């Protein structure tokens, strides 16, 4: 029994492939989205969000840090970093401290960085 992971103490959430979620979400810790989501997502103050290559989100995301490998359409309000990876497809509005777009990403956004 000592080899079992104590899930109660884990600080992560994986929203798996082929899942479809719609609504208002409040998450914390490390979150990886590999599913299709739509709605409004608010992360905890130090949370790290990742939209995986098979993941997509349509709506509003309020977070500190987000890294996008999959698809996003909507508005991102980030108090920290937004990283858009080469395989990502992103459209909408981004309000953030730091925005990094890697070559190869498909991006159509209205971006604002905070000074």
Backbone as CSV, one residue per row, in Angstrom:
resi,resn,N_x,N_y,N_z,CA_x,CA_y,CA_z,C_x,C_y,C_z
1,UNK,0.804,-1.197,0.000,0.000,0.000,0.000,0.854,1.271,0.000
2,UNK,2.114,1.185,0.399,2.953,2.374,0.439,3.245,2.921,-0.949
3,UNK,3.092,2.106,-1.990,3.387,2.529,-3.355,2.234,3.280,-4.012
4,UNK,1.067,3.309,-3.411,-0.091,3.994,-3.987,0.058,5.514,-3.842
5,UNK,-0.378,6.222,-4.854,-0.361,7.689,-4.809,-1.529,8.162,-3.956
6,UNK,-1.253,9.050,-3.055,-2.303,9.623,-2.223,-2.940,10.772,-3.006
7,UNK,-4.044,10.500,-3.687,-4.683,11.482,-4.565,-5.162,12.702,-3.791
8,UNK,-5.522,12.529,-2.547,-6.019,13.640,-1.740,-4.983,14.763,-1.629
9,UNK,-3.695,14.444,-1.692,-2.637,15.439,-1.551,-2.099,15.955,-2.889
10,UNK,-2.648,15.495,-4.007,-2.167,15.929,-5.312,-2.713,17.321,-5.633
11,UNK,-1.886,18.110,-6.342,-2.251,19.478,-6.683,-2.354,19.616,-8.200
12,UNK,-3.108,18.725,-8.844,-3.261,18.806,-10.285,-4.641,18.316,-10.698
13,UNK,-5.011,18.679,-11.917,-6.284,18.259,-12.484,-6.068,18.006,-13.963
14,UNK,-6.509,16.863,-14.456,-6.419,16.531,-15.875,-7.829,16.323,-16.383
15,UNK,-8.221,17.135,-17.348,-9.526,16.994,-17.978,-9.296,16.269,-19.291
16,UNK,-9.636,14.994,-19.337,-9.219,14.075,-20.376,-9.856,14.207,-21.741
17,UNK,-9.151,13.632,-22.694,-9.548,13.596,-24.092,-10.937,12.969,-24.234
18,UNK,-11.688,13.443,-25.211,-13.035,12.983,-25.545,-14.098,13.415,-24.536
19,UNK,-13.725,14.220,-23.546,-14.707,14.781,-22.620,-15.176,16.124,-23.169
20,UNK,-16.436,16.474,-22.892,-16.992,17.766,-23.298,-17.613,18.404,-22.072
21,UNK,-17.122,19.588,-21.717,-17.582,20.275,-20.515,-18.046,21.679,-20.869
22,UNK,-19.182,22.086,-20.320,-19.717,23.424,-20.547,-20.155,23.994,-19.212
23,UNK,-19.812,25.287,-18.979,-20.269,25.918,-17.752,-19.288,26.916,-17.190
24,UNK,-19.395,27.117,-15.889,-18.523,28.034,-15.149,-17.638,27.184,-14.247
25,UNK,-16.306,27.375,-14.379,-15.345,26.528,-13.670,-14.432,27.372,-12.792
26,UNK,-14.154,26.883,-11.585,-13.209,27.503,-10.657,-12.221,26.409,-10.268
27,UNK,-10.987,26.516,-10.777,-9.985,25.478,-10.562,-8.726,26.073,-9.954
28,UNK,-7.897,25.229,-9.353,-6.640,25.696,-8.777,-5.567,24.649,-8.989
29,UNK,-4.327,25.023,-8.674,-3.209,24.104,-8.843,-2.759,24.040,-10.291
30,UNK,-2.313,22.866,-10.699,-1.858,22.629,-12.066,-2.997,21.933,-12.808
31,UNK,-3.453,22.554,-13.905,-4.592,22.031,-14.654,-4.201,21.849,-16.110
32,UNK,-4.447,20.654,-16.649,-4.210,20.393,-18.064,-5.532,20.018,-18.712
33,UNK,-5.886,20.767,-19.758,-7.124,20.511,-20.489,-6.788,19.742,-21.762
34,UNK,-7.306,18.524,-21.858,-7.168,17.725,-23.077,-8.547,17.462,-23.670
35,UNK,-9.546,18.119,-23.119,-10.931,17.927,-23.529,-11.431,19.153,-24.292
36,UNK,-12.720,19.143,-24.632,-13.366,20.303,-25.234,-14.152,21.005,-24.141
37,UNK,-13.852,22.296,-23.934,-14.530,23.055,-22.894,-15.087,24.347,-23.467
38,UNK,-16.196,24.792,-22.863,-16.810,26.044,-23.259,-17.390,26.696,-22.018
39,UNK,-17.195,28.016,-21.893,-17.750,28.737,-20.756,-16.764,29.728,-20.188
40,UNK,-16.759,29.832,-18.856,-15.835,30.736,-18.163,-15.035,29.930,-17.147
41,UNK,-13.722,30.089,-17.207,-12.807,29.364,-16.323,-11.998,30.373,-15.524
42,UNK,-12.038,30.254,-14.203,-11.242,31.101,-13.324,-10.298,30.207,-12.541
43,UNK,-9.003,30.495,-12.670,-7.975,29.738,-11.963,-7.641,30.421,-10.642
44,UNK,-7.160,29.636,-9.673,-6.680,30.171,-8.412,-5.478,31.075,-8.640
45,UNK,-5.084,31.860,-7.637,-4.054,32.900,-7.810,-2.699,32.403,-8.314
46,UNK,-2.268,31.226,-7.961,-0.969,30.716,-8.398,-1.107,29.523,-9.342
47,UNK,-2.302,29.300,-9.864,-2.562,28.147,-10.718,-1.860,28.234,-12.066
48,UNK,-1.518,27.079,-12.608,-0.914,26.980,-13.939,-1.853,26.175,-14.819
49,UNK,-2.250,26.787,-15.927,-3.199,26.174,-16.839,-2.522,25.835,-18.148
50,UNK,-2.840,24.674,-18.685,-2.310,24.245,-19.976,-3.456,23.675,-20.805
51,UNK,-3.567,24.143,-22.047,-4.494,23.541,-22.995,-3.646,22.653,-23.886
52,UNK,-3.815,21.344,-23.747,-2.996,20.381,-24.479,-3.316,20.348,-25.962
53,UNK,-2.502,19.633,-26.750,-2.682,19.562,-28.201,-4.060,19.060,-28.636
54,UNK,-4.694,18.198,-27.826,-6.026,17.704,-28.173,-7.132,18.504,-27.492
55,UNK,-6.747,19.514,-26.709,-7.712,20.303,-25.966,-8.176,21.544,-26.708
56,UNK,-9.376,22.009,-26.340,-9.882,23.259,-26.880,-10.729,23.954,-25.828
57,UNK,-10.708,25.271,-25.866,-11.519,26.064,-24.947,-12.117,27.222,-25.721
58,UNK,-13.420,27.449,-25.508,-14.122,28.574,-26.119,-14.808,29.341,-25.004
59,UNK,-14.428,30.619,-24.844,-15.037,31.420,-23.788,-14.044,32.371,-23.151
60,UNK,-14.145,32.499,-21.832,-13.326,33.443,-21.067,-12.477,32.667,-20.068
61,UNK,-11.174,32.988,-20.041,-10.271,32.400,-19.053,-9.646,33.521,-18.245
62,UNK,-9.747,33.412,-16.917,-9.104,34.334,-15.975,-8.052,33.518,-15.230
63,UNK,-6.771,33.914,-15.380,-5.715,33.087,-14.808,-4.472,33.921,-14.519
64,UNK,-3.482,33.251,-13.956,-2.168,33.858,-13.760,-1.230,33.443,-14.889
65,UNK,-1.243,32.150,-15.231,-0.311,31.579,-16.214,-1.085,30.605,-17.094
66,UNK,-0.870,30.711,-18.404,-1.492,29.761,-19.324,-0.538,29.446,-20.465
67,UNK,-0.499,28.175,-20.826,0.309,27.712,-21.947,-0.640,26.971,-22.889
68,UNK,-0.653,27.377,-24.167,-1.614,26.825,-25.118,-0.894,26.029,-26.200
69,UNK,-1.272,24.763,-26.318,-0.784,23.873,-27.374,-1.928,23.541,-28.339
70,UNK,-3.153,23.620,-27.857,-4.335,23.253,-28.626,-5.038,24.474,-29.190
71,UNK,-6.371,24.507,-29.048,-7.178,25.573,-29.626,-7.816,26.436,-28.538
72,UNK,-7.858,27.732,-28.796,-8.539,28.657,-27.900,-9.250,29.716,-28.725
73,UNK,-10.500,30.037,-28.324,-11.257,31.116,-28.948,-11.985,31.872,-27.841
74,UNK,-11.712,33.171,-27.731,-12.378,33.962,-26.702,-11.467,35.011,-26.111
75,UNK,-11.562,35.180,-24.788,-10.799,36.202,-24.071,-9.983,35.563,-22.965
76,UNK,-8.705,35.940,-22.903,-7.823,35.514,-21.816,-7.431,36.746,-21.021
77,UNK,-7.663,36.699,-19.712,-7.209,37.738,-18.793,-6.182,37.086,-17.880
78,UNK,-4.902,37.418,-18.098,-3.820,36.791,-17.347,-3.036,37.849,-16.581
79,UNK,-2.755,37.563,-15.310,-1.939,38.474,-14.498,-0.459,38.141,-14.609
80,UNK,-0.133,37.105,-15.354,1.252,36.662,-15.498,1.628,36.455,-16.946
81,UNK,1.856,35.183,-17.323,2.352,34.853,-18.662,1.315,34.116,-19.492
82,UNK,1.340,34.416,-20.790,0.595,33.644,-21.787,1.619,33.158,-22.797
83,UNK,1.721,31.832,-22.947,2.639,31.231,-23.918,1.817,30.494,-24.961
84,UNK,2.022,30.844,-26.233,1.312,30.198,-27.324,2.325,29.377,-28.109
85,UNK,2.193,28.066,-28.021,3.158,27.131,-28.601,2.948,26.967,-30.113
86,UNK,3.951,26.432,-30.832,3.900,26.344,-32.296,2.682,25.620,-32.870
87,UNK,2.140,24.640,-32.178,1.011,23.869,-32.703,-0.345,24.480,-32.342
88,UNK,-0.357,25.613,-31.640,-1.600,26.216,-31.148,-2.344,26.998,-32.225
89,UNK,-3.663,27.093,-32.027,-4.533,27.953,-32.839,-5.334,28.808,-31.873
90,UNK,-5.096,30.123,-31.915,-5.674,31.033,-30.936,-6.328,32.210,-31.643
91,UNK,-7.555,32.553,-31.221,-8.219,33.749,-31.733,-8.997,34.409,-30.605
92,UNK,-9.059,35.735,-30.659,-9.802,36.474,-29.644,-9.012,37.624,-29.078
93,UNK,-9.148,37.826,-27.779,-8.490,38.941,-27.093,-7.641,38.395,-25.946
94,UNK,-6.432,38.963,-25.808,-5.535,38.557,-24.728,-5.080,39.796,-23.969
95,UNK,-5.311,39.799,-22.658,-4.858,40.854,-21.755,-3.900,40.200,-20.770
96,UNK,-2.621,40.622,-20.779,-1.624,39.912,-19.973,-0.431,40.788,-19.638
97,UNK,0.393,40.316,-18.706,1.681,40.939,-18.391,2.697,40.624,-19.472
98,UNK,2.770,39.332,-19.848,3.771,38.860,-20.807,3.120,37.921,-21.811
99,UNK,3.323,38.193,-23.092,2.776,37.356,-24.161,3.931,36.851,-25.012
100,UNK,4.021,35.518,-25.160,5.037,34.901,-26.004,4.338,34.030,-27.034
101,UNK,4.600,34.316,-28.316,4.032,33.535,-29.407,5.188,32.876,-30.146
102,UNK,5.207,31.556,-30.150,6.285,30.825,-30.804,5.990,30.668,-32.293
103,UNK,7.036,30.673,-33.138,6.855,30.524,-34.582,6.079,29.251,-34.918
104,UNK,5.143,29.382,-35.842,4.327,28.255,-36.266,2.921,28.297,-35.702
105,UNK,2.710,29.063,-34.626,1.374,29.173,-34.042,0.467,29.956,-34.984
106,UNK,-0.803,29.559,-35.038,-1.795,30.286,-35.830,-2.543,31.207,-34.880
107,UNK,-2.327,32.525,-35.019,-2.840,33.486,-34.051,-3.564,34.628,-34.749
108,UNK,-4.766,34.948,-34.247,-5.547,36.092,-34.707,-6.132,36.738,-33.459
109,UNK,-5.350,37.623,-32.817,-5.767,38.177,-31.525,-5.579,39.680,-31.476
110,UNK,-6.355,40.271,-30.565,-6.162,41.643,-30.153,-5.478,41.518,-28.786
111,UNK,-4.189,41.838,-28.741,-3.411,41.637,-27.510,-3.053,42.923,-26.817
112,UNK,-3.106,42.895,-25.478,-2.708,44.032,-24.665,-1.829,43.525,-23.534
113,UNK,-0.666,44.158,-23.388,0.175,43.819,-22.247,0.098,44.939,-21.247
114,UNK,0.130,44.593,-19.971,0.078,45.568,-18.888,1.476,46.070,-18.606
115,UNK,1.631,47.342,-18.433,2.941,47.942,-18.154,3.222,47.968,-16.678
